[in-house]
């Protein structure tokens, strides 16, 4: 299995606990959520409407994000759609914290 290539997207301080930030990477726009000292990275584009999920409603208690356009709700850990019109899961990326910097895997997992 090939080693995961990570890209530095910003400092942990840029993503406050319970919030989401989006970053433009060579592979596309990726959103990063900070939940209870864990980081989740996923495609910022809703699989139904194509709009920016980082503009939607993030529920840090449930670790879900809701599309502001069509109301689709996704699990940020698995990418699975939980409700709404979206049927396809979000691509999710590995994320890690390294010396205070947030890094995201260049390619989705799974």
Biopython code that builds the backbone (N, CA, C, O; Angstrom):
import numpy as np
from Bio.PDB.StructureBuilder import StructureBuilder

atoms = [
    (1, "UNK", "N", (0.852, -1.183, 0.000)),
    (1, "UNK", "CA", (0.000, 0.000, 0.000)),
    (1, "UNK", "C", (0.896, 1.244, 0.000)),
    (1, "UNK", "O", (1.811, 1.339, 0.818)),
    (2, "UNK", "N", (0.645, 2.200, -0.908)),
    (2, "UNK", "CA", (1.503, 3.376, -0.992)),
    (2, "UNK", "C", (1.356, 4.260, 0.252)),
    (2, "UNK", "O", (0.299, 4.307, 0.882)),
    (3, "UNK", "N", (2.432, 4.947, 0.579)),
    (3, "UNK", "CA", (2.419, 5.858, 1.724)),
    (3, "UNK", "C", (1.568, 7.081, 1.390)),
    (3, "UNK", "O", (1.579, 7.570, 0.261)),
    (4, "UNK", "N", (0.838, 7.562, 2.380)),
    (4, "UNK", "CA", (-0.022, 8.730, 2.188)),
    (4, "UNK", "C", (0.841, 9.982, 2.111)),
    (4, "UNK", "O", (1.708, 10.200, 2.957)),
    (5, "UNK", "N", (0.601, 10.796, 1.100)),
    (5, "UNK", "CA", (1.265, 12.084, 0.964)),
    (5, "UNK", "C", (0.374, 13.141, 1.598)),
    (5, "UNK", "O", (-0.794, 13.271, 1.234)),
    (6, "UNK", "N", (0.919, 13.894, 2.546)),
    (6, "UNK", "CA", (0.146, 14.922, 3.230)),
    (6, "UNK", "C", (0.542, 16.313, 2.749)),
    (6, "UNK", "O", (1.687, 16.555, 2.366)),
    (7, "UNK", "N", (-0.441, 17.228, 2.778)),
    (7, "UNK", "CA", (-0.250, 18.621, 2.406)),
    (7, "UNK", "C", (-0.614, 19.478, 3.618)),
    (7, "UNK", "O", (-1.684, 19.304, 4.202)),
    (8, "UNK", "N", (0.259, 20.389, 3.991)),
    (8, "UNK", "CA", (-0.027, 21.303, 5.099)),
    (8, "UNK", "C", (-1.053, 22.332, 4.642)),
    (8, "UNK", "O", (-0.882, 22.976, 3.607)),
    (9, "UNK", "N", (-2.133, 22.481, 5.432)),
    (9, "UNK", "CA", (-3.180, 23.428, 5.050)),
    (9, "UNK", "C", (-3.234, 24.656, 5.951)),
    (9, "UNK", "O", (-3.700, 25.709, 5.517)),
    (10, "UNK", "N", (-2.775, 24.548, 7.181)),
    (10, "UNK", "CA", (-2.806, 25.696, 8.086)),
    (10, "UNK", "C", (-2.488, 25.262, 9.498)),
    (10, "UNK", "O", (-2.213, 24.091, 9.762)),
    (11, "UNK", "N", (-2.529, 26.222, 10.401)),
    (11, "UNK", "CA", (-2.252, 25.911, 11.801)),
    (11, "UNK", "C", (-3.536, 25.489, 12.494)),
    (11, "UNK", "O", (-4.633, 25.834, 12.056)),
    (12, "UNK", "N", (-3.389, 24.741, 13.580)),
    (12, "UNK", "CA", (-4.559, 24.307, 14.340)),
    (12, "UNK", "C", (-5.345, 25.508, 14.855)),
    (12, "UNK", "O", (-6.571, 25.448, 14.958)),
    (13, "UNK", "N", (-4.653, 26.595, 15.178)),
    (13, "UNK", "CA", (-5.323, 27.809, 15.652)),
    (13, "UNK", "C", (-6.280, 28.419, 14.639)),
    (13, "UNK", "O", (-7.161, 29.193, 15.014)),
    (14, "UNK", "N", (-6.125, 28.084, 13.360)),
    (14, "UNK", "CA", (-7.014, 28.598, 12.312)),
    (14, "UNK", "C", (-8.345, 27.855, 12.270)),
    (14, "UNK", "O", (-9.293, 28.307, 11.628)),
    (15, "UNK", "N", (-8.413, 26.708, 12.961)),
    (15, "UNK", "CA", (-9.638, 25.906, 12.960)),
    (15, "UNK", "C", (-10.079, 25.724, 14.413)),
    (15, "UNK", "O", (-9.745, 24.715, 15.035)),
    (16, "UNK", "N", (-10.819, 26.680, 14.956)),
    (16, "UNK", "CA", (-11.234, 26.566, 16.352)),
    (16, "UNK", "C", (-12.061, 25.302, 16.603)),
    (16, "UNK", "O", (-12.750, 24.807, 15.711)),
    (17, "UNK", "N", (-11.979, 24.802, 17.810)),
    (17, "UNK", "CA", (-12.772, 23.633, 18.222)),
    (17, "UNK", "C", (-14.235, 23.871, 17.859)),
    (17, "UNK", "O", (-14.796, 24.924, 18.162)),
    (18, "UNK", "N", (-14.844, 22.884, 17.209)),
    (18, "UNK", "CA", (-16.253, 22.972, 16.840)),
    (18, "UNK", "C", (-16.536, 23.721, 15.556)),
    (18, "UNK", "O", (-17.690, 24.043, 15.274)),
    (19, "UNK", "N", (-15.502, 24.008, 14.765)),
    (19, "UNK", "CA", (-15.705, 24.753, 13.527)),
    (19, "UNK", "C", (-15.090, 24.033, 12.331)),
    (19, "UNK", "O", (-14.358, 23.054, 12.476)),
    (20, "UNK", "N", (-15.412, 24.551, 11.142)),
    (20, "UNK", "CA", (-14.938, 23.992, 9.878)),
    (20, "UNK", "C", (-14.283, 25.107, 9.071)),
    (20, "UNK", "O", (-14.767, 26.239, 9.052)),
    (21, "UNK", "N", (-13.190, 24.780, 8.410)),
    (21, "UNK", "CA", (-12.543, 25.699, 7.482)),
    (21, "UNK", "C", (-12.275, 24.949, 6.180)),
    (21, "UNK", "O", (-12.029, 23.743, 6.189)),
    (22, "UNK", "N", (-12.324, 25.669, 5.064)),
    (22, "UNK", "CA", (-12.073, 25.050, 3.755)),
    (22, "UNK", "C", (-10.760, 25.566, 3.176)),
    (22, "UNK", "O", (-10.377, 26.717, 3.382)),
    (23, "UNK", "N", (-10.088, 24.688, 2.451)),
    (23, "UNK", "CA", (-8.784, 24.998, 1.866)),
    (23, "UNK", "C", (-8.750, 24.515, 0.427)),
    (23, "UNK", "O", (-9.272, 23.450, 0.101)),
    (24, "UNK", "N", (-8.127, 25.314, -0.429)),
    (24, "UNK", "CA", (-7.922, 24.922, -1.824)),
    (24, "UNK", "C", (-6.622, 24.142, -1.923)),
    (24, "UNK", "O", (-5.548, 24.646, -1.595)),
    (25, "UNK", "N", (-6.740, 22.905, -2.381)),
    (25, "UNK", "CA", (-5.583, 22.042, -2.575)),
    (25, "UNK", "C", (-5.475, 21.686, -4.052)),
    (25, "UNK", "O", (-6.432, 21.889, -4.799)),
    (26, "UNK", "N", (-4.346, 21.163, -4.485)),
    (26, "UNK", "CA", (-4.221, 20.766, -5.889)),
    (26, "UNK", "C", (-5.303, 19.771, -6.324)),
    (26, "UNK", "O", (-5.672, 19.740, -7.497)),
    (27, "UNK", "N", (-5.810, 18.964, -5.394)),
    (27, "UNK", "CA", (-6.819, 17.962, -5.722)),
    (27, "UNK", "C", (-8.238, 18.504, -5.646)),
    (27, "UNK", "O", (-9.186, 17.792, -5.979)),
    (28, "UNK", "N", (-8.401, 19.747, -5.215)),
    (28, "UNK", "CA", (-9.720, 20.345, -5.072)),
    (28, "UNK", "C", (-9.880, 20.986, -3.704)),
    (28, "UNK", "O", (-8.936, 21.045, -2.916)),
    (29, "UNK", "N", (-11.081, 21.462, -3.436)),
    (29, "UNK", "CA", (-11.362, 22.145, -2.172)),
    (29, "UNK", "C", (-11.713, 21.107, -1.103)),
    (29, "UNK", "O", (-12.596, 20.273, -1.299)),
    (30, "UNK", "N", (-11.006, 21.172, 0.029)),
    (30, "UNK", "CA", (-11.202, 20.234, 1.124)),
    (30, "UNK", "C", (-11.568, 21.011, 2.382)),
    (30, "UNK", "O", (-10.940, 22.022, 2.696)),
    (31, "UNK", "N", (-12.585, 20.538, 3.101)),
    (31, "UNK", "CA", (-12.987, 21.136, 4.367)),
    (31, "UNK", "C", (-12.373, 20.332, 5.507)),
    (31, "UNK", "O", (-12.249, 19.110, 5.423)),
    (32, "UNK", "N", (-11.992, 21.028, 6.571)),
    (32, "UNK", "CA", (-11.434, 20.378, 7.754)),
    (32, "UNK", "C", (-12.262, 20.794, 8.962)),
    (32, "UNK", "O", (-12.447, 21.982, 9.226)),
    (33, "UNK", "N", (-12.759, 19.797, 9.690)),
    (33, "UNK", "CA", (-13.543, 20.031, 10.900)),
    (33, "UNK", "C", (-12.705, 19.660, 12.118)),
    (33, "UNK", "O", (-11.956, 18.683, 12.099)),
    (34, "UNK", "N", (-12.842, 20.459, 13.181)),
    (34, "UNK", "CA", (-12.107, 20.226, 14.435)),
    (34, "UNK", "C", (-13.153, 19.888, 15.503)),
    (34, "UNK", "O", (-13.925, 20.747, 15.929)),
    (35, "UNK", "N", (-13.161, 18.621, 15.923)),
    (35, "UNK", "CA", (-14.163, 18.130, 16.866)),
    (35, "UNK", "C", (-13.479, 17.378, 17.999)),
    (35, "UNK", "O", (-12.818, 16.366, 17.767)),
    (36, "UNK", "N", (-13.636, 17.870, 19.220)),
    (36, "UNK", "CA", (-13.109, 17.185, 20.403)),
    (36, "UNK", "C", (-11.680, 16.692, 20.193)),
    (36, "UNK", "O", (-11.382, 15.513, 20.384)),
    (37, "UNK", "N", (-10.811, 17.605, 19.799)),
    (37, "UNK", "CA", (-9.388, 17.338, 19.590)),
    (37, "UNK", "C", (-9.105, 16.369, 18.444)),
    (37, "UNK", "O", (-7.998, 15.841, 18.342)),
    (38, "UNK", "N", (-10.091, 16.131, 17.583)),
    (38, "UNK", "CA", (-9.885, 15.311, 16.388)),
    (38, "UNK", "C", (-10.100, 16.177, 15.154)),
    (38, "UNK", "O", (-10.842, 17.159, 15.184)),
    (39, "UNK", "N", (-9.439, 15.792, 14.075)),
    (39, "UNK", "CA", (-9.578, 16.495, 12.805)),
    (39, "UNK", "C", (-10.215, 15.572, 11.782)),
    (39, "UNK", "O", (-9.855, 14.400, 11.672)),
    (40, "UNK", "N", (-11.162, 16.113, 11.038)),
    (40, "UNK", "CA", (-11.817, 15.368, 9.959)),
    (40, "UNK", "C", (-11.683, 16.192, 8.685)),
    (40, "UNK", "O", (-11.966, 17.390, 8.687)),
    (41, "UNK", "N", (-11.257, 15.563, 7.607)),
    (41, "UNK", "CA", (-11.118, 16.247, 6.324)),
    (41, "UNK", "C", (-12.003, 15.558, 5.295)),
    (41, "UNK", "O", (-12.045, 14.331, 5.212)),
    (42, "UNK", "N", (-12.707, 16.369, 4.513)),
    (42, "UNK", "CA", (-13.651, 15.829, 3.532)),
    (42, "UNK", "C", (-13.821, 16.831, 2.407)),
    (42, "UNK", "O", (-13.506, 18.011, 2.558)),
    (43, "UNK", "N", (-14.323, 16.351, 1.278)),
    (43, "UNK", "CA", (-14.575, 17.234, 0.145)),
    (43, "UNK", "C", (-15.529, 18.343, 0.574)),
    (43, "UNK", "O", (-16.514, 18.094, 1.269)),
    (44, "UNK", "N", (-15.229, 19.562, 0.154)),
    (44, "UNK", "CA", (-16.076, 20.699, 0.518)),
    (44, "UNK", "C", (-17.310, 20.801, -0.375)),
    (44, "UNK", "O", (-18.165, 21.656, -0.142)),
    (45, "UNK", "N", (-17.417, 19.949, -1.391)),
    (45, "UNK", "CA", (-18.543, 20.033, -2.325)),
    (45, "UNK", "C", (-19.618, 19.008, -1.980)),
    (45, "UNK", "O", (-19.339, 17.813, -1.884)),
    (46, "UNK", "N", (-20.842, 19.481, -1.794)),
    (46, "UNK", "CA", (-21.981, 18.592, -1.573)),
    (46, "UNK", "C", (-22.129, 17.676, -2.781)),
    (46, "UNK", "O", (-22.051, 18.138, -3.919)),
    (47, "UNK", "N", (-22.341, 16.390, -2.547)),
    (47, "UNK", "CA", (-22.453, 15.445, -3.658)),
    (47, "UNK", "C", (-23.779, 15.576, -4.402)),
    (47, "UNK", "O", (-23.942, 14.985, -5.469)),
    (48, "UNK", "N", (-24.722, 16.333, -3.865)),
    (48, "UNK", "CA", (-25.999, 16.554, -4.534)),
    (48, "UNK", "C", (-26.002, 17.906, -5.252)),
    (48, "UNK", "O", (-26.212, 17.969, -6.464)),
    (49, "UNK", "N", (-25.769, 18.980, -4.503)),
    (49, "UNK", "CA", (-25.895, 20.330, -5.054)),
    (49, "UNK", "C", (-24.577, 20.903, -5.569)),
    (49, "UNK", "O", (-24.576, 21.841, -6.366)),
    (50, "UNK", "N", (-23.449, 20.339, -5.115)),
    (50, "UNK", "CA", (-22.150, 20.839, -5.563)),
    (50, "UNK", "C", (-21.708, 22.116, -4.867)),
    (50, "UNK", "O", (-20.654, 22.657, -5.200)),
    (51, "UNK", "N", (-22.483, 22.610, -3.911)),
    (51, "UNK", "CA", (-22.128, 23.854, -3.235)),
    (51, "UNK", "C", (-21.132, 23.587, -2.106)),
    (51, "UNK", "O", (-20.868, 22.434, -1.765)),
    (52, "UNK", "N", (-20.584, 24.654, -1.531)),
    (52, "UNK", "CA", (-19.569, 24.547, -0.482)),
    (52, "UNK", "C", (-20.210, 24.142, 0.845)),
    (52, "UNK", "O", (-21.014, 24.885, 1.407)),
    (53, "UNK", "N", (-19.850, 22.971, 1.334)),
    (53, "UNK", "CA", (-20.368, 22.518, 2.625)),
    (53, "UNK", "C", (-19.858, 23.376, 3.772)),
    (53, "UNK", "O", (-20.528, 23.499, 4.797)),
    (54, "UNK", "N", (-18.679, 23.972, 3.614)),
    (54, "UNK", "CA", (-18.141, 24.827, 4.674)),
    (54, "UNK", "C", (-19.018, 26.054, 4.912)),
    (54, "UNK", "O", (-18.881, 26.725, 5.936)),
    (55, "UNK", "N", (-19.918, 26.351, 3.974)),
    (55, "UNK", "CA", (-20.881, 27.444, 4.156)),
    (55, "UNK", "C", (-22.149, 26.964, 4.855)),
    (55, "UNK", "O", (-23.032, 27.765, 5.163)),
    (56, "UNK", "N", (-22.239, 25.661, 5.106)),
    (56, "UNK", "CA", (-23.436, 25.084, 5.719)),
    (56, "UNK", "C", (-23.373, 25.108, 7.230)),
    (56, "UNK", "O", (-22.583, 25.840, 7.826)),
    (57, "UNK", "N", (-24.226, 24.289, 7.845)),
    (57, "UNK", "CA", (-24.333, 24.231, 9.303)),
    (57, "UNK", "C", (-23.566, 23.016, 9.811)),
    (57, "UNK", "O", (-23.860, 21.881, 9.436)),
    (58, "UNK", "N", (-22.577, 23.269, 10.672)),
    (58, "UNK", "CA", (-21.776, 22.199, 11.255)),
    (58, "UNK", "C", (-22.265, 21.927, 12.672)),
    (58, "UNK", "O", (-22.373, 22.847, 13.483)),
    (59, "UNK", "N", (-22.558, 20.667, 12.967)),
    (59, "UNK", "CA", (-22.975, 20.252, 14.311)),
    (59, "UNK", "C", (-21.822, 19.475, 14.933)),
    (59, "UNK", "O", (-21.602, 18.308, 14.611)),
    (60, "UNK", "N", (-21.091, 20.131, 15.825)),
    (60, "UNK", "CA", (-19.916, 19.480, 16.396)),
    (60, "UNK", "C", (-20.287, 18.400, 17.407)),
    (60, "UNK", "O", (-19.464, 17.530, 17.692)),
    (61, "UNK", "N", (-21.494, 18.428, 17.954)),
    (61, "UNK", "CA", (-21.925, 17.362, 18.873)),
    (61, "UNK", "C", (-22.173, 16.058, 18.129)),
    (61, "UNK", "O", (-21.865, 14.980, 18.638)),
    (62, "UNK", "N", (-22.723, 16.155, 16.938)),
    (62, "UNK", "CA", (-23.036, 14.971, 16.129)),
    (62, "UNK", "C", (-21.970, 14.685, 15.065)),
    (62, "UNK", "O", (-22.006, 13.644, 14.410)),
    (63, "UNK", "N", (-21.015, 15.619, 14.897)),
    (63, "UNK", "CA", (-19.985, 15.511, 13.849)),
    (63, "UNK", "C", (-20.632, 15.361, 12.477)),
    (63, "UNK", "O", (-20.299, 14.464, 11.702)),
    (64, "UNK", "N", (-21.575, 16.275, 12.200)),
    (64, "UNK", "CA", (-22.251, 16.288, 10.903)),
    (64, "UNK", "C", (-22.193, 17.688, 10.312)),
    (64, "UNK", "O", (-22.005, 18.679, 11.019)),
    (65, "UNK", "N", (-22.362, 17.741, 8.993)),
    (65, "UNK", "CA", (-22.449, 19.032, 8.321)),
    (65, "UNK", "C", (-23.644, 18.995, 7.380)),
    (65, "UNK", "O", (-23.893, 18.001, 6.697)),
    (66, "UNK", "N", (-24.377, 20.105, 7.361)),
    (66, "UNK", "CA", (-25.583, 20.207, 6.531)),
    (66, "UNK", "C", (-25.346, 21.189, 5.400)),
    (66, "UNK", "O", (-24.868, 22.302, 5.622)),
    (67, "UNK", "N", (-25.677, 20.778, 4.202)),
    (67, "UNK", "CA", (-25.556, 21.627, 3.025)),
    (67, "UNK", "C", (-26.547, 22.784, 3.145)),
    (67, "UNK", "O", (-27.733, 22.569, 3.396)),
    (68, "UNK", "N", (-26.056, 24.009, 2.965)),
    (68, "UNK", "CA", (-26.908, 25.190, 3.052)),
    (68, "UNK", "C", (-27.880, 25.275, 1.876)),
    (68, "UNK", "O", (-28.908, 25.946, 1.971)),
    (69, "UNK", "N", (-27.567, 24.610, 0.786)),
    (69, "UNK", "CA", (-28.394, 24.698, -0.417)),
    (69, "UNK", "C", (-29.539, 23.693, -0.428)),
    (69, "UNK", "O", (-30.690, 24.069, -0.654)),
    (70, "UNK", "N", (-29.232, 22.403, -0.184)),
    (70, "UNK", "CA", (-30.280, 21.382, -0.335)),
    (70, "UNK", "C", (-30.643, 20.649, 0.952)),
    (70, "UNK", "O", (-31.539, 19.806, 0.945)),
    (71, "UNK", "N", (-29.959, 20.957, 2.061)),
    (71, "UNK", "CA", (-30.305, 20.334, 3.341)),
    (71, "UNK", "C", (-29.745, 18.935, 3.546)),
    (71, "UNK", "O", (-30.059, 18.294, 4.549)),
    (72, "UNK", "N", (-28.928, 18.447, 2.626)),
    (72, "UNK", "CA", (-28.312, 17.133, 2.826)),
    (72, "UNK", "C", (-27.393, 17.195, 4.045)),
    (72, "UNK", "O", (-26.682, 18.180, 4.242)),
    (73, "UNK", "N", (-27.412, 16.141, 4.860)),
    (73, "UNK", "CA", (-26.574, 16.066, 6.056)),
    (73, "UNK", "C", (-25.601, 14.909, 5.886)),
    (73, "UNK", "O", (-25.988, 13.803, 5.508)),
    (74, "UNK", "N", (-24.318, 15.183, 6.176)),
    (74, "UNK", "CA", (-23.269, 14.186, 6.021)),
    (74, "UNK", "C", (-22.534, 13.963, 7.337)),
    (74, "UNK", "O", (-22.348, 14.892, 8.122)),
    (75, "UNK", "N", (-22.123, 12.732, 7.565)),
    (75, "UNK", "CA", (-21.239, 12.391, 8.678)),
    (75, "UNK", "C", (-19.830, 12.805, 8.253)),
    (75, "UNK", "O", (-19.340, 12.343, 7.223)),
    (76, "UNK", "N", (-19.165, 13.674, 9.036)),
    (76, "UNK", "CA", (-17.855, 14.174, 8.608)),
    (76, "UNK", "C", (-16.741, 13.142, 8.756)),
    (76, "UNK", "O", (-15.681, 13.287, 8.147)),
    (77, "UNK", "N", (-16.965, 12.109, 9.552)),
    (77, "UNK", "CA", (-15.943, 11.070, 9.714)),
    (77, "UNK", "C", (-15.970, 10.067, 8.570)),
    (77, "UNK", "O", (-14.922, 9.671, 8.061)),
    (78, "UNK", "N", (-17.165, 9.659, 8.168)),
    (78, "UNK", "CA", (-17.285, 8.631, 7.133)),
    (78, "UNK", "C", (-17.637, 9.190, 5.753)),
    (78, "UNK", "O", (-17.411, 8.535, 4.736)),
    (79, "UNK", "N", (-18.192, 10.405, 5.728)),
    (79, "UNK", "CA", (-18.646, 11.004, 4.478)),
    (79, "UNK", "C", (-20.037, 10.553, 4.067)),
    (79, "UNK", "O", (-20.582, 11.054, 3.084)),
    (80, "UNK", "N", (-20.618, 9.615, 4.804)),
    (80, "UNK", "CA", (-21.921, 9.058, 4.430)),
    (80, "UNK", "C", (-23.040, 10.100, 4.553)),
    (80, "UNK", "O", (-23.075, 10.863, 5.519)),
    (81, "UNK", "N", (-23.961, 10.131, 3.566)),
    (81, "UNK", "CA", (-25.125, 11.004, 3.689)),
    (81, "UNK", "C", (-26.093, 10.406, 4.716)),
    (81, "UNK", "O", (-26.399, 9.214, 4.668)),
    (82, "UNK", "N", (-26.565, 11.232, 5.631)),
    (82, "UNK", "CA", (-27.466, 10.757, 6.680)),
    (82, "UNK", "C", (-28.916, 11.136, 6.421)),
    (82, "UNK", "O", (-29.830, 10.426, 6.841)),
    (83, "UNK", "N", (-29.130, 12.251, 5.731)),
    (83, "UNK", "CA", (-30.487, 12.668, 5.375)),
    (83, "UNK", "C", (-30.403, 13.668, 4.234)),
    (83, "UNK", "O", (-29.325, 14.145, 3.879)),
    (84, "UNK", "N", (-31.567, 13.977, 3.665)),
    (84, "UNK", "CA", (-31.623, 14.913, 2.546)),
    (84, "UNK", "C", (-31.548, 14.187, 1.222)),
    (84, "UNK", "O", (-31.545, 12.957, 1.173)),
    (85, "UNK", "N", (-31.485, 14.963, 0.139)),
    (85, "UNK", "CA", (-31.511, 14.346, -1.189)),
    (85, "UNK", "C", (-30.207, 13.666, -1.607)),
    (85, "UNK", "O", (-30.231, 12.819, -2.500)),
    (86, "UNK", "N", (-29.077, 14.004, -0.998)),
    (86, "UNK", "CA", (-27.801, 13.413, -1.427)),
    (86, "UNK", "C", (-27.803, 11.906, -1.204)),
    (86, "UNK", "O", (-28.227, 11.427, -0.152)),
    (87, "UNK", "N", (-27.330, 11.170, -2.192)),
    (87, "UNK", "CA", (-27.229, 9.718, -2.114)),
    (87, "UNK", "C", (-25.786, 9.242, -2.053)),
    (87, "UNK", "O", (-25.499, 8.175, -1.511)),
    (88, "UNK", "N", (-24.882, 10.036, -2.610)),
    (88, "UNK", "CA", (-23.475, 9.637, -2.688)),
    (88, "UNK", "C", (-22.689, 10.189, -1.507)),
    (88, "UNK", "O", (-22.914, 11.323, -1.084)),
    (89, "UNK", "N", (-21.762, 9.387, -0.968)),
    (89, "UNK", "CA", (-20.949, 9.859, 0.153)),
    (89, "UNK", "C", (-19.909, 10.890, -0.289)),
    (89, "UNK", "O", (-19.531, 10.952, -1.459)),
    (90, "UNK", "N", (-19.462, 11.688, 0.665)),
    (90, "UNK", "CA", (-18.376, 12.628, 0.423)),
    (90, "UNK", "C", (-17.045, 11.874, 0.418)),
    (90, "UNK", "O", (-16.864, 10.946, 1.206)),
    (91, "UNK", "N", (-16.124, 12.251, -0.446)),
    (91, "UNK", "CA", (-14.773, 11.714, -0.299)),
    (91, "UNK", "C", (-14.179, 12.238, 1.014)),
    (91, "UNK", "O", (-14.248, 13.436, 1.286)),
    (92, "UNK", "N", (-13.602, 11.359, 1.818)),
    (92, "UNK", "CA", (-12.948, 11.770, 3.063)),
    (92, "UNK", "C", (-11.445, 11.567, 2.916)),
    (92, "UNK", "O", (-10.987, 10.661, 2.220)),
    (93, "UNK", "N", (-10.696, 12.427, 3.584)),
    (93, "UNK", "CA", (-9.244, 12.416, 3.503)),
    (93, "UNK", "C", (-8.659, 12.172, 4.881)),
    (93, "UNK", "O", (-9.251, 12.573, 5.884)),
    (94, "UNK", "N", (-7.498, 11.516, 4.948)),
    (94, "UNK", "CA", (-6.833, 11.423, 6.238)),
    (94, "UNK", "C", (-6.398, 12.829, 6.663)),
    (94, "UNK", "O", (-6.044, 13.658, 5.824)),
    (95, "UNK", "N", (-6.428, 13.085, 7.959)),
    (95, "UNK", "CA", (-5.973, 14.374, 8.489)),
    (95, "UNK", "C", (-5.136, 14.107, 9.727)),
    (95, "UNK", "O", (-5.382, 13.158, 10.471)),
    (96, "UNK", "N", (-4.145, 14.960, 9.933)),
    (96, "UNK", "CA", (-3.302, 14.788, 11.114)),
    (96, "UNK", "C", (-2.811, 16.151, 11.592)),
    (96, "UNK", "O", (-2.840, 17.140, 10.859)),
    (97, "UNK", "N", (-2.364, 16.169, 12.834)),
    (97, "UNK", "CA", (-1.752, 17.340, 13.431)),
    (97, "UNK", "C", (-0.270, 17.027, 13.617)),
    (97, "UNK", "O", (0.083, 16.023, 14.236)),
    (98, "UNK", "N", (0.589, 17.879, 13.085)),
    (98, "UNK", "CA", (2.030, 17.667, 13.173)),
    (98, "UNK", "C", (2.692, 18.984, 13.585)),
    (98, "UNK", "O", (2.725, 19.940, 12.810)),
    (99, "UNK", "N", (3.212, 19.023, 14.798)),
    (99, "UNK", "CA", (3.887, 20.217, 15.319)),
    (99, "UNK", "C", (3.022, 21.471, 15.216)),
    (99, "UNK", "O", (3.511, 22.546, 14.871)),
    (100, "UNK", "N", (1.727, 21.322, 15.521)),
    (100, "UNK", "CA", (0.821, 22.465, 15.498)),
    (100, "UNK", "C", (0.237, 22.794, 14.139)),
    (100, "UNK", "O", (-0.557, 23.727, 14.015)),
    (101, "UNK", "N", (0.618, 22.042, 13.117)),
    (101, "UNK", "CA", (0.128, 22.260, 11.756)),
    (101, "UNK", "C", (-0.866, 21.172, 11.373)),
    (101, "UNK", "O", (-0.673, 20.000, 11.697)),
    (102, "UNK", "N", (-1.921, 21.565, 10.689)),
    (102, "UNK", "CA", (-2.918, 20.623, 10.180)),
    (102, "UNK", "C", (-2.484, 20.195, 8.788)),
    (102, "UNK", "O", (-2.193, 21.025, 7.927)),
    (103, "UNK", "N", (-2.446, 18.878, 8.583)),
    (103, "UNK", "CA", (-2.090, 18.327, 7.286)),
    (103, "UNK", "C", (-3.188, 17.390, 6.820)),
    (103, "UNK", "O", (-3.794, 16.674, 7.617)),
    (104, "UNK", "N", (-3.435, 17.405, 5.512)),
    (104, "UNK", "CA", (-4.490, 16.605, 4.901)),
    (104, "UNK", "C", (-3.878, 15.702, 3.841)),
    (104, "UNK", "O", (-3.018, 16.131, 3.071)),
    (105, "UNK", "N", (-4.325, 14.445, 3.805)),
    (105, "UNK", "CA", (-3.865, 13.526, 2.779)),
    (105, "UNK", "C", (-4.320, 13.983, 1.400)),
    (105, "UNK", "O", (-5.451, 14.436, 1.226)),
    (106, "UNK", "N", (-3.432, 13.860, 0.427)),
    (106, "UNK", "CA", (-3.739, 14.319, -0.919)),
    (106, "UNK", "C", (-4.866, 13.544, -1.583)),
    (106, "UNK", "O", (-5.568, 14.076, -2.442)),
    (107, "UNK", "N", (-5.040, 12.297, -1.190)),
    (107, "UNK", "CA", (-6.050, 11.467, -1.848)),
    (107, "UNK", "C", (-7.049, 10.953, -0.830)),
    (107, "UNK", "O", (-6.681, 10.637, 0.301)),
    (108, "UNK", "N", (-8.322, 10.867, -1.229)),
    (108, "UNK", "CA", (-9.345, 10.349, -0.313)),
    (108, "UNK", "C", (-9.050, 8.902, 0.087)),
    (108, "UNK", "O", (-8.387, 8.162, -0.639)),
    (109, "UNK", "N", (-9.554, 8.527, 1.244)),
    (109, "UNK", "CA", (-9.440, 7.139, 1.700)),
    (109, "UNK", "C", (-10.629, 6.343, 1.186)),
    (109, "UNK", "O", (-11.664, 6.915, 0.845)),
    (110, "UNK", "N", (-10.483, 5.048, 1.131)),
    (110, "UNK", "CA", (-11.587, 4.164, 0.765)),
    (110, "UNK", "C", (-11.976, 4.167, -0.632)),
    (110, "UNK", "O", (-12.899, 3.448, -1.017)),
]
sb = StructureBuilder()
sb.init_structure("model")
sb.init_model(0)
sb.init_chain("A")
sb.init_seg("    ")
for serial, (resi, resn, name, xyz) in enumerate(atoms, 1):
    if name == "N":
        sb.init_residue(resn, " ", resi, " ")
    sb.init_atom(name, np.array(xyz, "f"), 0.0, 1.0, " ", f" {name:<3s}", serial, name[0])
structure = sb.get_structure()
